[in-house]
Every structure is written in structure tokens, then in C-alpha cells.
């Protein structure tokens, strides 16, 4: 939950720095996340629109962190890698 909230907070913070077309997609993702949509589903349209491999990978990492829980996404990913 905290990682999900962190993702929403990050989106709010970076949105003003982005081009208008990206701001619109960020707003869509934010609304979906606030409505309880999973990160995977929330970012699906964004990923299809921009089709940037590294961005898709980042969103997939956020999804893993969200599923696994915890407050520190780096530690969550390290713990998963060790398992």
C-alpha cells in the first residue's frame, strides 16, 4: 500500500514537468490508481501509448513491489531476488 501511495505521489510530482500529452496519460494513471486499479492495469494504456521498454520495465518493478508490500521498493526487489 505504501509503495502504491508513493507511486501516486511521484506521479503528482513529475506531472508538471512533462509535456502535455504525457501529463494527460499521467492523470489517467493517477485516477485509475486512486480508484483501486492495479498498477499493471493502470499503466497498461500508458505503456501502449509510449511503448518505451525501460518505462515498461519500471512499471513492472512497481507492480512487483506493490504486490509484495513493504515501504522500501529497493529492499523489496532485493528480497525477491534473494528468494
N, CA, C and O atoms as a CHARMM CRD file, in Angstrom:
* protein
*
  332
    1    1 UNK  N      0.82700  -1.19900   0.00000 PROA 1      0.00000
    2    1 UNK  CA     0.00000   0.00000   0.00000 PROA 1      0.00000
    3    1 UNK  C      0.86400   1.25300   0.00000 PROA 1      0.00000
    4    1 UNK  O      0.58500   2.19900  -0.73600 PROA 1      0.00000
    5    2 UNK  N      1.91000   1.26700   0.81900 PROA 2      0.00000
    6    2 UNK  CA     2.73100   2.46400   0.85500 PROA 2      0.00000
    7    2 UNK  C      3.45100   2.68800  -0.46500 PROA 2      0.00000
    8    2 UNK  O      3.61700   3.82800  -0.89800 PROA 2      0.00000
    9    3 UNK  N      3.87900   1.61100  -1.10400 PROA 3      0.00000
   10    3 UNK  CA     4.53700   1.77400  -2.40100 PROA 3      0.00000
   11    3 UNK  C      3.54300   2.30100  -3.41400 PROA 3      0.00000
   12    3 UNK  O      3.88200   3.15700  -4.23100 PROA 3      0.00000
   13    4 UNK  N      2.33000   1.80100  -3.37100 PROA 4      0.00000
   14    4 UNK  CA     1.28800   2.30500  -4.26300 PROA 4      0.00000
   15    4 UNK  C      1.06500   3.78500  -4.02400 PROA 4      0.00000
   16    4 UNK  O      0.95100   4.55700  -4.97600 PROA 4      0.00000
   17    5 UNK  N      1.00300   4.18700  -2.76900 PROA 5      0.00000
   18    5 UNK  CA     0.84000   5.60100  -2.45800 PROA 5      0.00000
   19    5 UNK  C      2.04800   6.40100  -2.90600 PROA 5      0.00000
   20    5 UNK  O      1.90100   7.53000  -3.37200 PROA 5      0.00000
   21    6 UNK  N      3.25500   5.82700  -2.77100 PROA 6      0.00000
   22    6 UNK  CA     4.45400   6.50700  -3.23900 PROA 6      0.00000
   23    6 UNK  C      4.40400   6.70800  -4.74400 PROA 6      0.00000
   24    6 UNK  O      4.79200   7.76400  -5.24400 PROA 6      0.00000
   25    7 UNK  N      3.93300   5.71200  -5.46400 PROA 7      0.00000
   26    7 UNK  CA     3.82600   5.83900  -6.92000 PROA 7      0.00000
   27    7 UNK  C      2.87800   6.97600  -7.27800 PROA 7      0.00000
   28    7 UNK  O      3.16500   7.76100  -8.18200 PROA 7      0.00000
   29    8 UNK  N      1.76300   7.06900  -6.58300 PROA 8      0.00000
   30    8 UNK  CA     0.81600   8.15700  -6.84700 PROA 8      0.00000
   31    8 UNK  C      1.45600   9.50600  -6.55300 PROA 8      0.00000
   32    8 UNK  O      1.29100  10.46300  -7.30900 PROA 8      0.00000
   33    9 UNK  N      2.18900   9.57000  -5.44300 PROA 9      0.00000
   34    9 UNK  CA     2.83600  10.83000  -5.06400 PROA 9      0.00000
   35    9 UNK  C      3.88000  11.23500  -6.10700 PROA 9      0.00000
   36    9 UNK  O      3.98100  12.40600  -6.47100 PROA 9      0.00000
   37   10 UNK  N      4.64600  10.26800  -6.57800 PROA 10     0.00000
   38   10 UNK  CA     5.65600  10.55200  -7.60600 PROA 10     0.00000
   39   10 UNK  C      4.98800  11.06600  -8.87700 PROA 10     0.00000
   40   10 UNK  O      5.46700  12.02300  -9.48500 PROA 10     0.00000
   41   11 UNK  N      3.89300  10.43900  -9.28000 PROA 11     0.00000
   42   11 UNK  CA     3.18300  10.88300 -10.48200 PROA 11     0.00000
   43   11 UNK  C      2.73300  12.33200 -10.34800 PROA 11     0.00000
   44   11 UNK  O      2.85700  13.11400 -11.29000 PROA 11     0.00000
   45   12 UNK  N      2.21400  12.68800  -9.18600 PROA 12     0.00000
   46   12 UNK  CA     1.76500  14.06500  -8.94900 PROA 12     0.00000
   47   12 UNK  C      2.94400  15.02800  -9.04100 PROA 12     0.00000
   48   12 UNK  O      2.81100  16.12700  -9.58000 PROA 12     0.00000
   49   13 UNK  N      4.09400  14.61700  -8.51800 PROA 13     0.00000
   50   13 UNK  CA     5.26200  15.48900  -8.51000 PROA 13     0.00000
   51   13 UNK  C      5.87500  15.67600  -9.89300 PROA 13     0.00000
   52   13 UNK  O      6.32300  16.77500 -10.22200 PROA 13     0.00000
   53   14 UNK  N      5.90200  14.62300 -10.70800 PROA 14     0.00000
   54   14 UNK  CA     6.55900  14.74000 -12.01400 PROA 14     0.00000
   55   14 UNK  C      5.63600  15.27800 -13.10200 PROA 14     0.00000
   56   14 UNK  O      6.10400  15.78200 -14.12200 PROA 14     0.00000
   57   15 UNK  N      4.34700  15.17400 -12.89000 PROA 15     0.00000
   58   15 UNK  CA     3.38200  15.57500 -13.91600 PROA 15     0.00000
   59   15 UNK  C      3.62800  16.98700 -14.45900 PROA 15     0.00000
   60   15 UNK  O      3.63300  17.15900 -15.67800 PROA 15     0.00000
   61   16 UNK  N      3.83300  18.01100 -13.60800 PROA 16     0.00000
   62   16 UNK  CA     4.02100  19.36400 -14.13700 PROA 16     0.00000
   63   16 UNK  C      5.26700  19.52600 -15.00800 PROA 16     0.00000
   64   16 UNK  O      5.35400  20.47000 -15.79400 PROA 16     0.00000
   65   17 UNK  N      6.22200  18.62100 -14.87600 PROA 17     0.00000
   66   17 UNK  CA     7.46900  18.72000 -15.64000 PROA 17     0.00000
   67   17 UNK  C      7.36400  18.08500 -17.02200 PROA 17     0.00000
   68   17 UNK  O      8.27400  18.22600 -17.83800 PROA 17     0.00000
   69   18 UNK  N      6.27300  17.39400 -17.28700 PROA 18     0.00000
   70   18 UNK  CA     6.11900  16.63700 -18.51800 PROA 18     0.00000
   71   18 UNK  C      5.35800  17.41600 -19.58600 PROA 18     0.00000
   72   18 UNK  O      4.64900  18.38000 -19.30000 PROA 18     0.00000
   73   19 UNK  N      5.53200  16.96600 -20.81700 PROA 19     0.00000
   74   19 UNK  CA     4.78300  17.51600 -21.94300 PROA 19     0.00000
   75   19 UNK  C      3.29600  17.26500 -21.71500 PROA 19     0.00000
   76   19 UNK  O      2.92200  16.32300 -21.01600 PROA 19     0.00000
   77   20 UNK  N      2.45200  18.10400 -22.30300 PROA 20     0.00000
   78   20 UNK  CA     1.00000  17.99700 -22.11300 PROA 20     0.00000
   79   20 UNK  C      0.46100  16.60500 -22.41900 PROA 20     0.00000
   80   20 UNK  O     -0.37600  16.08900 -21.67900 PROA 20     0.00000
   81   21 UNK  N      0.93000  15.99500 -23.49800 PROA 21     0.00000
   82   21 UNK  CA     0.42300  14.66700 -23.86400 PROA 21     0.00000
   83   21 UNK  C      0.75900  13.63500 -22.78900 PROA 21     0.00000
   84   21 UNK  O     -0.03700  12.73700 -22.51200 PROA 21     0.00000
   85   22 UNK  N      1.92400  13.76500 -22.19500 PROA 22     0.00000
   86   22 UNK  CA     2.31600  12.85000 -21.12800 PROA 22     0.00000
   87   22 UNK  C      1.53700  13.16900 -19.85700 PROA 22     0.00000
   88   22 UNK  O      1.16200  12.26300 -19.11300 PROA 22     0.00000
   89   23 UNK  N      1.29200  14.45500 -19.60600 PROA 23     0.00000
   90   23 UNK  CA     0.50600  14.84700 -18.43200 PROA 23     0.00000
   91   23 UNK  C     -0.88200  14.21300 -18.46600 PROA 23     0.00000
   92   23 UNK  O     -1.39800  13.77600 -17.43800 PROA 23     0.00000
   93   24 UNK  N     -1.47400  14.16800 -19.64100 PROA 24     0.00000
   94   24 UNK  CA    -2.80400  13.55900 -19.77700 PROA 24     0.00000
   95   24 UNK  C     -2.76300  12.07800 -19.41000 PROA 24     0.00000
   96   24 UNK  O     -3.65400  11.58400 -18.72000 PROA 24     0.00000
   97   25 UNK  N     -1.74200  11.37500 -19.86300 PROA 25     0.00000
   98   25 UNK  CA    -1.61200   9.94700 -19.54900 PROA 25     0.00000
   99   25 UNK  C     -1.32200   9.73300 -18.06700 PROA 25     0.00000
  100   25 UNK  O     -1.83500   8.79300 -17.46100 PROA 25     0.00000
  101   26 UNK  N     -0.50300  10.60200 -17.48400 PROA 26     0.00000
  102   26 UNK  CA    -0.21300  10.50900 -16.05200 PROA 26     0.00000
  103   26 UNK  C     -1.48900  10.71400 -15.25200 PROA 26     0.00000
  104   26 UNK  O     -1.71900  10.02600 -14.25800 PROA 26     0.00000
  105   27 UNK  N     -2.31400  11.65300 -15.67800 PROA 27     0.00000
  106   27 UNK  CA    -3.58600  11.90000 -14.98900 PROA 27     0.00000
  107   27 UNK  C     -4.47800  10.65900 -15.05100 PROA 27     0.00000
  108   27 UNK  O     -5.11500  10.29800 -14.06100 PROA 27     0.00000
  109   28 UNK  N     -4.52200  10.01500 -16.20700 PROA 28     0.00000
  110   28 UNK  CA    -5.31900   8.78800 -16.34300 PROA 28     0.00000
  111   28 UNK  C     -4.82400   7.70900 -15.37900 PROA 28     0.00000
  112   28 UNK  O     -5.61800   7.05700 -14.70200 PROA 28     0.00000
  113   29 UNK  N     -3.50800   7.53100 -15.32700 PROA 29     0.00000
  114   29 UNK  CA    -2.92300   6.52600 -14.43800 PROA 29     0.00000
  115   29 UNK  C     -3.24600   6.86700 -12.98500 PROA 29     0.00000
  116   29 UNK  O     -3.63300   5.99000 -12.21200 PROA 29     0.00000
  117   30 UNK  N     -3.08900   8.12800 -12.61500 PROA 30     0.00000
  118   30 UNK  CA    -3.36700   8.55600 -11.23900 PROA 30     0.00000
  119   30 UNK  C     -4.80300   8.25700 -10.84500 PROA 30     0.00000
  120   30 UNK  O     -5.06000   7.74600  -9.75600 PROA 30     0.00000
  121   31 UNK  N     -5.73100   8.57400 -11.72500 PROA 31     0.00000
  122   31 UNK  CA    -7.14400   8.32600 -11.43300 PROA 31     0.00000
  123   31 UNK  C     -7.43400   6.83400 -11.29200 PROA 31     0.00000
  124   31 UNK  O     -8.19900   6.42000 -10.42000 PROA 31     0.00000
  125   32 UNK  N     -6.82100   6.03900 -12.15100 PROA 32     0.00000
  126   32 UNK  CA    -7.01300   4.58900 -12.06100 PROA 32     0.00000
  127   32 UNK  C     -6.46200   4.03500 -10.74600 PROA 32     0.00000
  128   32 UNK  O     -7.10400   3.20700 -10.10000 PROA 32     0.00000
  129   33 UNK  N     -5.27300   4.49400 -10.35300 PROA 33     0.00000
  130   33 UNK  CA    -4.68100   4.02800  -9.10300 PROA 33     0.00000
  131   33 UNK  C     -5.52600   4.45000  -7.90600 PROA 33     0.00000
  132   33 UNK  O     -5.72500   3.67000  -6.97500 PROA 33     0.00000
  133   34 UNK  N     -6.01900   5.67800  -7.93300 PROA 34     0.00000
  134   34 UNK  CA    -6.87500   6.15700  -6.84200 PROA 34     0.00000
  135   34 UNK  C     -8.15900   5.34600  -6.75600 PROA 34     0.00000
  136   34 UNK  O     -8.71800   5.17700  -5.67200 PROA 34     0.00000
  137   35 UNK  N     -8.62600   4.84500  -7.88700 PROA 35     0.00000
  138   35 UNK  CA    -9.84000   4.03700  -7.91600 PROA 35     0.00000
  139   35 UNK  C     -9.62000   2.58500  -7.52300 PROA 35     0.00000
  140   35 UNK  O    -10.56500   1.79800  -7.48100 PROA 35     0.00000
  141   36 UNK  N     -8.36000   2.22600  -7.23400 PROA 36     0.00000
  142   36 UNK  CA    -8.07700   0.87000  -6.78700 PROA 36     0.00000
  143   36 UNK  C     -7.59600  -0.07800  -7.86800 PROA 36     0.00000
  144   36 UNK  O     -7.40600  -1.26600  -7.60900 PROA 36     0.00000
  145   37 UNK  N     -7.39800   0.42600  -9.07200 PROA 37     0.00000
  146   37 UNK  CA    -6.88600  -0.40600 -10.16200 PROA 37     0.00000
  147   37 UNK  C     -5.44900  -0.82100  -9.85400 PROA 37     0.00000
  148   37 UNK  O     -4.68700  -0.04600  -9.27700 PROA 37     0.00000
  149   38 UNK  N     -5.08300  -2.03000 -10.23600 PROA 38     0.00000
  150   38 UNK  CA    -3.70200  -2.47600 -10.03500 PROA 38     0.00000
  151   38 UNK  C     -2.76500  -1.62200 -10.87800 PROA 38     0.00000
  152   38 UNK  O     -3.17800  -1.02000 -11.86900 PROA 38     0.00000
  153   39 UNK  N     -1.51000  -1.57900 -10.47600 PROA 39     0.00000
  154   39 UNK  CA    -0.53200  -0.79800 -11.23800 PROA 39     0.00000
  155   39 UNK  C     -0.41600  -1.31600 -12.66000 PROA 39     0.00000
  156   39 UNK  O     -0.30600  -0.53800 -13.60700 PROA 39     0.00000
  157   40 UNK  N     -0.44000  -2.63700 -12.80400 PROA 40     0.00000
  158   40 UNK  CA    -0.31800  -3.22200 -14.14600 PROA 40     0.00000
  159   40 UNK  C     -1.40900  -2.68300 -15.06900 PROA 40     0.00000
  160   40 UNK  O     -1.13000  -2.23200 -16.18000 PROA 40     0.00000
  161   41 UNK  N     -2.63400  -2.73400 -14.60100 PROA 41     0.00000
  162   41 UNK  CA    -3.74400  -2.23800 -15.42400 PROA 41     0.00000
  163   41 UNK  C     -3.70100  -0.72700 -15.58200 PROA 41     0.00000
  164   41 UNK  O     -3.99000  -0.20300 -16.65800 PROA 41     0.00000
  165   42 UNK  N     -3.34100  -0.02200 -14.50800 PROA 42     0.00000
  166   42 UNK  CA    -3.31000   1.44000 -14.57200 PROA 42     0.00000
  167   42 UNK  C     -2.29200   1.93400 -15.59600 PROA 42     0.00000
  168   42 UNK  O     -2.53800   2.91800 -16.29400 PROA 42     0.00000
  169   43 UNK  N     -1.15400   1.25600 -15.68500 PROA 43     0.00000
  170   43 UNK  CA    -0.09400   1.69700 -16.59700 PROA 43     0.00000
  171   43 UNK  C     -0.20900   1.08600 -17.99400 PROA 43     0.00000
  172   43 UNK  O      0.55700   1.45600 -18.88400 PROA 43     0.00000
  173   44 UNK  N     -1.13800   0.16900 -18.20600 PROA 44     0.00000
  174   44 UNK  CA    -1.23800  -0.52300 -19.49700 PROA 44     0.00000
  175   44 UNK  C     -1.38600   0.45600 -20.66700 PROA 44     0.00000
  176   44 UNK  O     -0.63100   0.38000 -21.63700 PROA 44     0.00000
  177   45 UNK  N     -2.33900   1.35900 -20.58300 PROA 45     0.00000
  178   45 UNK  CA    -2.55400   2.32400 -21.65900 PROA 45     0.00000
  179   45 UNK  C     -1.35800   3.23500 -21.85800 PROA 45     0.00000
  180   45 UNK  O     -0.99100   3.55800 -22.98800 PROA 45     0.00000
  181   46 UNK  N     -0.75300   3.64600 -20.75200 PROA 46     0.00000
  182   46 UNK  CA     0.43800   4.49100 -20.79900 PROA 46     0.00000
  183   46 UNK  C      1.54700   3.77200 -21.55800 PROA 46     0.00000
  184   46 UNK  O      2.18200   4.34900 -22.44200 PROA 46     0.00000
  185   47 UNK  N      1.77500   2.50800 -21.20600 PROA 47     0.00000
  186   47 UNK  CA     2.82900   1.72800 -21.85800 PROA 47     0.00000
  187   47 UNK  C      2.53700   1.50600 -23.33700 PROA 47     0.00000
  188   47 UNK  O      3.45000   1.53900 -24.16100 PROA 47     0.00000
  189   48 UNK  N      1.27600   1.28100 -23.67500 PROA 48     0.00000
  190   48 UNK  CA     0.91400   1.08700 -25.08100 PROA 48     0.00000
  191   48 UNK  C      1.07800   2.38200 -25.87000 PROA 48     0.00000
  192   48 UNK  O      1.49500   2.35800 -27.02800 PROA 48     0.00000
  193   49 UNK  N      0.75500   3.49700 -25.25100 PROA 49     0.00000
  194   49 UNK  CA     0.86500   4.79000 -25.92900 PROA 49     0.00000
  195   49 UNK  C      2.31100   5.13600 -26.22900 PROA 49     0.00000
  196   49 UNK  O      2.62900   5.57200 -27.33500 PROA 49     0.00000
  197   50 UNK  N      3.19600   4.94400 -25.24900 PROA 50     0.00000
  198   50 UNK  CA     4.57900   5.39100 -25.40900 PROA 50     0.00000
  199   50 UNK  C      5.53200   4.27100 -25.79700 PROA 50     0.00000
  200   50 UNK  O      6.59400   4.54700 -26.35400 PROA 50     0.00000
  201   51 UNK  N      5.18600   3.01000 -25.52200 PROA 51     0.00000
  202   51 UNK  CA     5.95100   1.84700 -25.97700 PROA 51     0.00000
  203   51 UNK  C      7.46300   2.03000 -25.79800 PROA 51     0.00000
  204   51 UNK  O      8.23800   1.89900 -26.74500 PROA 51     0.00000
  205   52 UNK  N      7.85300   2.33000 -24.57600 PROA 52     0.00000
  206   52 UNK  CA     9.25600   2.55300 -24.22800 PROA 52     0.00000
  207   52 UNK  C      9.66900   1.44100 -23.27000 PROA 52     0.00000
  208   52 UNK  O      9.19100   1.39600 -22.13600 PROA 52     0.00000
  209   53 UNK  N     10.54000   0.55100 -23.70600 PROA 53     0.00000
  210   53 UNK  CA    10.87200  -0.67100 -22.97700 PROA 53     0.00000
  211   53 UNK  C     11.31200  -0.41700 -21.53500 PROA 53     0.00000
  212   53 UNK  O     10.87200  -1.11700 -20.62300 PROA 53     0.00000
  213   54 UNK  N     12.16800   0.56900 -21.32400 PROA 54     0.00000
  214   54 UNK  CA    12.65100   0.84900 -19.97700 PROA 54     0.00000
  215   54 UNK  C     11.52800   1.34400 -19.07100 PROA 54     0.00000
  216   54 UNK  O     11.51300   1.05100 -17.87600 PROA 54     0.00000
  217   55 UNK  N     10.60000   2.08700 -19.63700 PROA 55     0.00000
  218   55 UNK  CA     9.45600   2.57200 -18.87300 PROA 55     0.00000
  219   55 UNK  C      8.54500   1.41200 -18.48400 PROA 55     0.00000
  220   55 UNK  O      8.04700   1.35900 -17.35900 PROA 55     0.00000
  221   56 UNK  N      8.33200   0.49600 -19.40300 PROA 56     0.00000
  222   56 UNK  CA     7.52900  -0.69600 -19.11200 PROA 56     0.00000
  223   56 UNK  C      8.19100  -1.49700 -17.99100 PROA 56     0.00000
  224   56 UNK  O      7.51300  -1.95700 -17.07200 PROA 56     0.00000
  225   57 UNK  N      9.49900  -1.66400 -18.06400 PROA 57     0.00000
  226   57 UNK  CA    10.23500  -2.39300 -17.02900 PROA 57     0.00000
  227   57 UNK  C     10.06700  -1.72100 -15.66800 PROA 57     0.00000
  228   57 UNK  O      9.85100  -2.40000 -14.66400 PROA 57     0.00000
  229   58 UNK  N     10.16600  -0.39100 -15.62900 PROA 58     0.00000
  230   58 UNK  CA     9.98300   0.35900 -14.38800 PROA 58     0.00000
  231   58 UNK  C      8.58800   0.12500 -13.81700 PROA 58     0.00000
  232   58 UNK  O      8.43400  -0.08800 -12.61500 PROA 58     0.00000
  233   59 UNK  N      7.58500   0.16500 -14.66900 PROA 59     0.00000
  234   59 UNK  CA     6.21200  -0.06100 -14.21200 PROA 59     0.00000
  235   59 UNK  C      6.03500  -1.48800 -13.69600 PROA 59     0.00000
  236   59 UNK  O      5.30400  -1.71800 -12.73300 PROA 59     0.00000
  237   60 UNK  N      6.70500  -2.44100 -14.34000 PROA 60     0.00000
  238   60 UNK  CA     6.64300  -3.82800 -13.86100 PROA 60     0.00000
  239   60 UNK  C      7.28700  -3.96700 -12.48400 PROA 60     0.00000
  240   60 UNK  O      6.79300  -4.71600 -11.64200 PROA 60     0.00000
  241   61 UNK  N      8.38600  -3.24800 -12.25000 PROA 61     0.00000
  242   61 UNK  CA     9.01500  -3.27900 -10.92800 PROA 61     0.00000
  243   61 UNK  C      8.08100  -2.68700  -9.87700 PROA 61     0.00000
  244   61 UNK  O      7.97700  -3.22200  -8.77400 PROA 61     0.00000
  245   62 UNK  N      7.40600  -1.60000 -10.20300 PROA 62     0.00000
  246   62 UNK  CA     6.43700  -1.01300  -9.27400 PROA 62     0.00000
  247   62 UNK  C      5.33500  -2.01100  -8.94100 PROA 62     0.00000
  248   62 UNK  O      4.89700  -2.10400  -7.79400 PROA 62     0.00000
  249   63 UNK  N      4.89300  -2.75100  -9.94200 PROA 63     0.00000
  250   63 UNK  CA     3.84100  -3.74600  -9.72600 PROA 63     0.00000
  251   63 UNK  C      4.31600  -4.83800  -8.77200 PROA 63     0.00000
  252   63 UNK  O      3.57600  -5.24100  -7.87400 PROA 63     0.00000
  253   64 UNK  N      5.53400  -5.31500  -8.95600 PROA 64     0.00000
  254   64 UNK  CA     6.08500  -6.34100  -8.06800 PROA 64     0.00000
  255   64 UNK  C      6.16100  -5.80100  -6.64200 PROA 64     0.00000
  256   64 UNK  O      5.76600  -6.48600  -5.69800 PROA 64     0.00000
  257   65 UNK  N      6.65600  -4.60500  -6.48200 PROA 65     0.00000
  258   65 UNK  CA     6.76200  -4.00600  -5.15200 PROA 65     0.00000
  259   65 UNK  C      5.39000  -3.85200  -4.51800 PROA 65     0.00000
  260   65 UNK  O      5.22300  -4.09100  -3.32200 PROA 65     0.00000
  261   66 UNK  N      4.43000  -3.46200  -5.29900 PROA 66     0.00000
  262   66 UNK  CA     3.07500  -3.28400  -4.78700 PROA 66     0.00000
  263   66 UNK  C      2.49600  -4.61400  -4.31900 PROA 66     0.00000
  264   66 UNK  O      1.86700  -4.68500  -3.26300 PROA 66     0.00000
  265   67 UNK  N      2.71000  -5.66900  -5.10500 PROA 67     0.00000
  266   67 UNK  CA     2.19800  -6.99800  -4.74700 PROA 67     0.00000
  267   67 UNK  C      2.86900  -7.54700  -3.49700 PROA 67     0.00000
  268   67 UNK  O      2.22200  -8.15900  -2.64800 PROA 67     0.00000
  269   68 UNK  N      4.17900  -7.32000  -3.39300 PROA 68     0.00000
  270   68 UNK  CA     4.95200  -7.90200  -2.29500 PROA 68     0.00000
  271   68 UNK  C      4.86500  -7.08600  -1.01400 PROA 68     0.00000
  272   68 UNK  O      5.15000  -7.59800   0.06900 PROA 68     0.00000
  273   69 UNK  N      4.47500  -5.82600  -1.12700 PROA 69     0.00000
  274   69 UNK  CA     4.34700  -4.97200   0.05400 PROA 69     0.00000
  275   69 UNK  C      5.67700  -4.40000   0.49700 PROA 69     0.00000
  276   69 UNK  O      6.70600  -4.61000  -0.14600 PROA 69     0.00000
  277   70 UNK  N      5.64300  -3.68300   1.59200 PROA 70     0.00000
  278   70 UNK  CA     6.85000  -3.06300   2.11800 PROA 70     0.00000
  279   70 UNK  C      6.88300  -1.58100   1.82600 PROA 70     0.00000
  280   70 UNK  O      6.08400  -1.06600   1.04400 PROA 70     0.00000
  281   71 UNK  N      7.81600  -0.90700   2.46300 PROA 71     0.00000
  282   71 UNK  CA     7.91200   0.54000   2.29800 PROA 71     0.00000
  283   71 UNK  C      9.11400   0.95200   1.47200 PROA 71     0.00000
  284   71 UNK  O      9.18100   2.08600   0.99900 PROA 71     0.00000
  285   72 UNK  N     10.06500   0.04500   1.29300 PROA 72     0.00000
  286   72 UNK  CA    11.28300   0.35700   0.56400 PROA 72     0.00000
  287   72 UNK  C     11.33500  -0.50600  -0.69600 PROA 72     0.00000
  288   72 UNK  O     11.65500  -1.69200  -0.62000 PROA 72     0.00000
  289   73 UNK  N     11.02100   0.08100  -1.85800 PROA 73     0.00000
  290   73 UNK  CA    10.96200  -0.72700  -3.08100 PROA 73     0.00000
  291   73 UNK  C     12.27800  -1.40400  -3.43200 PROA 73     0.00000
  292   73 UNK  O     12.27100  -2.51700  -3.95800 PROA 73     0.00000
  293   74 UNK  N     13.40400  -0.76100  -3.15500 PROA 74     0.00000
  294   74 UNK  CA    14.70000  -1.37000  -3.45500 PROA 74     0.00000
  295   74 UNK  C     14.88300  -2.62100  -2.60600 PROA 74     0.00000
  296   74 UNK  O     15.31300  -3.65700  -3.11200 PROA 74     0.00000
  297   75 UNK  N     14.56000  -2.53100  -1.32300 PROA 75     0.00000
  298   75 UNK  CA    14.70500  -3.68800  -0.43900 PROA 75     0.00000
  299   75 UNK  C     13.75800  -4.81000  -0.84500 PROA 75     0.00000
  300   75 UNK  O     14.12600  -5.98400  -0.79400 PROA 75     0.00000
  301   76 UNK  N     12.54100  -4.45500  -1.24700 PROA 76     0.00000
  302   76 UNK  CA    11.57900  -5.46800  -1.69400 PROA 76     0.00000
  303   76 UNK  C     12.14900  -6.23200  -2.87700 PROA 76     0.00000
  304   76 UNK  O     12.08900  -7.46100  -2.90400 PROA 76     0.00000
  305   77 UNK  N     12.70500  -5.52100  -3.86200 PROA 77     0.00000
  306   77 UNK  CA    13.26300  -6.18000  -5.04600 PROA 77     0.00000
  307   77 UNK  C     14.47800  -7.03300  -4.68400 PROA 77     0.00000
  308   77 UNK  O     14.65100  -8.12400  -5.22700 PROA 77     0.00000
  309   78 UNK  N     15.31900  -6.54500  -3.77000 PROA 78     0.00000
  310   78 UNK  CA    16.47400  -7.33800  -3.33700 PROA 78     0.00000
  311   78 UNK  C     16.03200  -8.60900  -2.62200 PROA 78     0.00000
  312   78 UNK  O     16.60400  -9.67700  -2.83900 PROA 78     0.00000
  313   79 UNK  N     15.01500  -8.49600  -1.76900 PROA 79     0.00000
  314   79 UNK  CA    14.49700  -9.67200  -1.06600 PROA 79     0.00000
  315   79 UNK  C     13.94300 -10.70100  -2.04300 PROA 79     0.00000
  316   79 UNK  O     14.16000 -11.90000  -1.87000 PROA 79     0.00000
  317   80 UNK  N     13.23400 -10.24400  -3.06000 PROA 80     0.00000
  318   80 UNK  CA    12.67500 -11.14800  -4.06700 PROA 80     0.00000
  319   80 UNK  C     13.80100 -11.82900  -4.83700 PROA 80     0.00000
  320   80 UNK  O     13.72800 -13.02500  -5.11600 PROA 80     0.00000
  321   81 UNK  N     14.84500 -11.06900  -5.18300 PROA 81     0.00000
  322   81 UNK  CA    15.97000 -11.62200  -5.93500 PROA 81     0.00000
  323   81 UNK  C     16.69500 -12.69400  -5.12800 PROA 81     0.00000
  324   81 UNK  O     17.17200 -13.67800  -5.69300 PROA 81     0.00000
  325   82 UNK  N     16.78200 -12.51000  -3.81100 PROA 82     0.00000
  326   82 UNK  CA    17.46100 -13.49000  -2.96000 PROA 82     0.00000
  327   82 UNK  C     16.67000 -14.78200  -2.84400 PROA 82     0.00000
  328   82 UNK  O     17.25600 -15.85200  -2.68200 PROA 82     0.00000
  329   83 UNK  N     15.33600 -14.69700  -2.92600 PROA 83     0.00000
  330   83 UNK  CA    14.49200 -15.89500  -2.83900 PROA 83     0.00000
  331   83 UNK  C     14.64000 -16.67200  -4.10600 PROA 83     0.00000
  332   83 UNK  O     14.02000 -17.72400  -4.26200 PROA 83     0.00000
